[in-house]
């Protein structure tokens, strides 16, 4: 029996269900491992990770501010060039 609703070509719904359940089991098992490791990583490295995260945020803020200054400088240059070339074309 072929699945006509989605065009996936499924021949055996029981086999497909078994395959999906197998994959879902491994996905769930993976997530359980992730959750357990997260707890242990936080317990072992939490304070160092907090300091590293703070350093990253501090640096990212500086980069962001620098990019804003550069953006304003580029806009200022564009404005000046627009004025220069529009005056030149009027002559």
Secondary structure, DSSP 8 states (H G I E B T S, - for coil): ---TTT----S-HHHHHHHHHHHHHHHHHHHHHHHHHHHHHHHHHHHHHHHHHHHHHHHHHHHHHHHHHHHHHHHHHHHHHHHHHHHHHH-
